[in-house]
Amino acid sequence: CYQSQTNCHHDYNAADIFAPTGTTVVAARGGTVVTARDNDGSSVGSRVTIKGTDGNLYYYTHMGNGTIRVGAGDIITAGQEIGKVGTRADAVGTDMHLHFDALPPPATSRPGCSGASCRSYPFINVQPVLTQSFNALPD
């Protein structure tokens, strides 16, 4: 996180993780894939939503077209590959990155908000789970 080590996003609890196109994206938590959508021409790229074993709903977006490795209903484990970081075109014209956010139970789908309009939802500060997941990665 360039600006804050406690919240890696610009306007609500989420994280923008900047990485080169093609960087592997892994699940921060195990759970069940709720949705897995390849880029449908939108500027948000390919995206995956996972209902974690902890009850939280995790959302990953700005992945590349054709890179999604999971499907709806799949049971996955923490650290399992779910896709790859996309291009600037998959990231609303910004530098290549993965957007990651989470909602607490009883959320079953992610709202269609972006930017400041997301502030009215109870997004979780994902920095602790990201730090824990990063520290658990093999060298």
C-alpha positions in Angstrom: 0.0 0.0 0.0 1.5 3.2 -1.1 -0.4 5.7 1.1 -1.5 3.7 4.2 -0.5 0.5 5.8 -3.9 0.2 7.5 -6.2 0.7 4.5 -5.1 0.0 0.9 -7.9 1.8 -0.9 -8.7 5.4 -1.8 -12.3 5.9 -0.6 -13.8 2.9 1.3 -12.5 -0.3 3.0 -11.0 -2.3 0.2 -7.6 -2.9 -1.3 -6.1 -2.0 -4.6 -3.0 -4.3 -5.0 -0.9 -3.0 -7.9 0.8 -5.8 -9.9 1.9 -6.4 -13.5 -0.6 -7.9 -16.0 -0.5 -11.7 -15.6 0.3 -11.8 -11.9 -1.4 -14.8 -10.3 -4.3 -14.0 -8.0 -4.9 -16.5 -5.2 -7.8 -16.8 -2.7 -7.2 -15.0 0.6 -9.6 -17.4 2.3 -11.1 -20.8 1.4 -14.8 -21.1 0.7 -17.3 -21.5 -2.1 -17.2 -19.6 -5.4 -20.5 -17.6 -5.6 -19.8 -16.0 -9.0 -17.0 -16.2 -11.5 -17.5 -13.8 -14.5 -15.1 -13.4 -17.4 -14.9 -9.9 -18.7 -18.2 -9.1 -20.4 -16.9 -5.9 -22.0 -17.2 -3.8 -18.8 -14.3 -1.7 -17.5 -13.9 -3.8 -14.3 -12.5 -6.8 -16.0 -13.1 -10.4 -14.9 -14.3 -11.0 -11.4 -14.8 -13.6 -8.7 -16.9 -13.6 -5.6 -16.2 -16.2 -2.8 -18.3 -16.9 0.3 -15.5 -17.6 2.8 -15.5 -20.4 5.3 -15.5 -17.5 7.9 -18.9 -16.3 6.5 -17.5 -13.2 4.8 -18.1 -12.4 1.1 -14.8 -11.8 -0.7 -14.7 -10.0 -4.1 -11.8 -9.9 -6.5 -11.9 -7.8 -9.7 -9.8 -6.3 -12.6 -8.6 -9.7 -13.6 -7.8 -10.5 -17.3 -10.2 -11.9 -19.9 -9.9 -15.6 -20.0 -7.8 -15.9 -16.8 -10.5 -17.1 -14.4 -9.6 -20.6 -13.0 -12.7 -21.3 -10.9 -16.4 -21.5 -11.5 -19.6 -20.9 -9.5 -20.1 -23.7 -6.9 -16.4 -24.7 -6.7 -15.1 -25.3 -3.2 -11.6 -23.7 -3.0 -8.8 -23.4 -0.5 -6.9 -20.4 0.7 -3.9 -19.8 -1.7 -5.6 -21.5 -4.6 -5.3 -19.7 -8.0 -8.5 -18.0 -9.0 -7.2 -15.8 -11.9 -4.6 -13.3 -13.1 -4.3 -9.6 -13.0 -5.6 -7.9 -16.1 -4.6 -4.9 -18.2 -5.3 -1.2 -17.8 -8.5 -1.8 -19.8 -9.6 -4.3 -17.1 -8.9 -1.7 -14.3 -11.1 1.2 -15.4 -8.2 2.7 -17.2 -5.9 2.9 -14.2 -2.6 1.1 -13.6 -2.9 -2.7 -13.5 -4.1 -3.9 -10.1 -6.3 -6.3 -8.3 -9.3 -4.8 -6.4 -10.2 -6.8 -3.3 -12.9 -6.2 -0.8 -15.1 -8.1 1.7 -18.5 -7.8 3.3 -19.6 -9.4 6.6 -22.5 -11.9 6.9 -25.3 -12.0 5.9 -24.1 -10.6 2.6 -24.7 -13.0 -0.3 -23.8 -10.7 -3.2 -21.7 -7.6 -3.7 -23.5 -4.4 -4.3 -23.0 -2.7 -7.6 -21.3 0.3 -6.1 -18.0 2.0 -6.9 -16.0 4.7 -5.3 -17.6 6.9 -2.7 -21.0 5.3 -3.3 -19.6 2.2 -1.5 -19.2 4.1 1.8 -22.8 3.3 2.8 -22.1 -0.5 2.9 -20.3 -2.3 5.8 -17.1 -3.2 3.9 -14.5 -4.9 6.1 -10.9 -3.5 6.5 -9.2 -6.3 4.5 -5.7 -5.2 5.4 -5.4 -7.8 8.3 -6.4 -10.8 6.1 -4.1 -9.6 3.3 -1.2 -9.3 5.7 -1.9 -12.8 7.2 -2.3 -14.4 3.8 0.9 -12.7 2.5 2.9 -13.9 5.5 1.6 -17.5 5.0 2.8 -17.6 1.4 5.8 -19.9 0.6 9.1 -18.1 -0.2 
